[in-house]
Amino acid sequence: MCLGVPGKITEIYEANGLKMGKIDFGGVTREACLAYIPDVEVGEYCIIHVGFAISKLSEAEAMETLQLLQEISDLNEELGLEGEAGSA
């Protein structure tokens, strides 16, 4: 299963002619290409999928999604499914 995860843009820059950004995923920072949503700005949230920002979303939507992902993780841990292939 593929999953797009919301993150907050903390920095925007250009690399090799592409709009790139540093994205904060709750304390973990990764680089992502922002070319698909060129109007995005620092401080906004977007969905990142395989290193590409694919859509913007509001902070409220991002927080709701992150909460749901945390609940899934907590449930998997409670059921002893963490780290298993095919788990949610």
DADA-V883491 format. One record per run of one state. SS is the DSSP state (H for helix, E for strand, L for the rest). FROM is the first residue (numbers start at 1). TO is the last residue. If there is no record, write none. Layout:
# DADA-V883491
SS;FROM;TO
SS;FROM;TO
This chain:
# DADA-V883491
L;1;4
E;5;15
L;16;17
E;18;25
L;26;27
E;28;33
L;34;34
H;35;37
L;38;44
E;45;49
L;50;51
E;52;57
L;58;58
H;59;79
L;80;88
